[in-house]
Amino acid sequence: MPDWPEWWSWELAIIEHAEERMQVRHFTEVELRDMLERASGYRAGRVPGRWLIETRHDGEAWIVVVEPNPAHRQLEVVTAFKAKK
């Protein structure tokens, strides 16, 4: 299990873009939260301040993109998608 940063325990906030992607990619907030609970690692994203969370959903590898918001002590979910093979 990775050594998670402080922001990992912050309250989760799902931004509008992520909510739209959840509908298109057919997963719910409950499933998203489950993916985050079972996350296996993380790495910096291409956009500064964003992180790629490695997880699984329905037997496949997924990435959840998050952005810590220190001003509100929230972890904002930007999007989630199946990882490329």
Secondary structure, DSSP 8 states (H G I E B T S, - for coil): -----GGGGSEEEE-HHHHHHHHHTT--HHHHHHHHHT--EEEE-SSTT-EEEEEEETTEEEEEEEEEETTTTEEEEEEEEE---
